[in-house]
Amino acid sequence: VTDLAATSLILGVILSLIVLPLTTKDVNNGKIDRQEGANKIVGFLPNNKFLLTLVIGIVTMVIITVLTWFVVMIFNLSPLTVKTMGIFKGVMCTIAGMISGYLTIMKAVSVEAK
């Protein structure tokens, strides 16, 4: 669980740092429209770019840590083989990427992000 927590924190921060400027550029060029309802989803996120990426990383870490703990406890996945751990970590990192990407894109297209 600790390994996945650290991985999801780093993954959330890195993905946010990559996705935010690219999405903002697309919004500014008119390729993506600003979304009015996005404010309700990401209203708690700060407007400062670096603080935003840190908060998204922490939110991603918390969600993944709780989800990992529940999955391990419910399915009694301990101990894991190397192969099983690789598959499990790959699935959890995919979910972490989806969480981070979704929060970042929603923040970039929100009306208040102008």
C-alpha positions in Angstrom: 0.0 0.0 0.0 2.8 2.4 0.8 4.5 1.8 -2.5 1.3 2.5 -4.4 0.7 5.6 -2.3 4.0 7.1 -3.2 3.7 6.0 -6.9 0.2 7.6 -7.2 1.4 10.8 -5.6 4.3 11.1 -8.0 2.1 10.0 -11.0 -0.7 12.5 -10.1 1.8 15.4 -9.9 3.6 14.5 -13.1 0.4 14.0 -15.1 -1.0 17.2 -13.8 2.1 19.1 -14.8 1.9 17.7 -18.3 -1.8 17.8 -18.9 -2.6 21.3 -17.5 -0.6 23.4 -19.9 -1.7 21.3 -22.9 -5.3 21.5 -22.0 -5.1 25.2 -21.2 -3.5 25.8 -24.6 -6.3 23.9 -26.3 -8.9 25.9 -24.4 -7.2 29.2 -25.3 -7.0 28.2 -29.0 -10.8 27.4 -29.0 -10.3 23.7 -29.5 -12.1 22.9 -26.2 -14.9 25.0 -24.7 -15.0 26.1 -21.1 -17.4 24.2 -19.0 -19.8 25.9 -16.6 -20.6 22.8 -14.5 -16.9 21.9 -14.0 -16.7 24.5 -11.2 -18.8 22.2 -9.0 -16.5 19.3 -9.5 -13.1 21.1 -9.0 -14.1 24.2 -7.1 -12.0 23.1 -4.2 -8.8 23.1 -6.2 -6.5 26.1 -6.0 -5.7 28.3 -9.0 -2.0 28.4 -8.5 -0.4 25.9 -11.0 2.1 24.3 -8.7 -0.2 24.2 -5.7 -2.8 22.7 -8.0 -0.5 19.9 -9.1 0.4 19.1 -5.5 -3.2 19.0 -4.4 -4.2 16.8 -7.4 -1.3 14.5 -6.5 -2.4 14.3 -2.9 -6.1 13.7 -3.8 -5.0 11.0 -6.2 -2.8 9.4 -3.5 -5.6 9.4 -0.9 -8.1 7.8 -3.3 -5.6 5.2 -4.5 -4.4 4.3 -1.0 -8.0 3.8 0.3 -9.0 1.9 -2.8 -5.8 -0.3 -2.6 -6.4 -1.0 1.1 -10.0 -2.1 0.4 -9.1 -4.3 -2.5 -6.3 -6.0 -0.6 -8.5 -6.6 2.5 -11.6 -7.7 0.7 -9.9 -10.1 -1.7 -7.2 -11.1 0.8 -4.4 -10.4 -1.8 -1.5 -10.6 0.6 1.1 -11.9 -0.1 1.4 -11.2 -3.8 3.7 -12.8 -6.3 5.8 -10.6 -8.5 3.5 -11.2 -11.5 0.4 -10.5 -9.5 1.9 -7.3 -7.9 2.9 -6.1 -11.4 -0.6 -6.5 -12.7 -2.2 -5.0 -9.6 0.1 -2.0 -9.6 -0.5 -1.5 -13.3 -4.3 -1.4 -12.8 -4.0 0.9 -9.8 -1.7 3.3 -11.7 -4.1 3.4 -14.6 -6.9 4.4 -12.2 -4.5 7.0 -10.6 -3.8 8.4 -14.1 -7.6 8.6 -14.8 -8.2 10.5 -11.5 -5.4 12.9 -12.0 -6.2 13.5 -15.7 -9.9 14.0 -15.0 -9.3 16.5 -12.2 -6.7 18.4 -14.2 -8.8 18.6 -17.3 -11.9 19.7 -15.4 -9.9 22.4 -13.7 -8.4 23.6 -17.0 -11.8 23.9 -18.7 -13.7 25.4 -15.7 -15.1 28.9 -16.2 -13.2 30.2 -13.2 -9.8 29.1 -14.7 -9.8 32.0 -17.1 
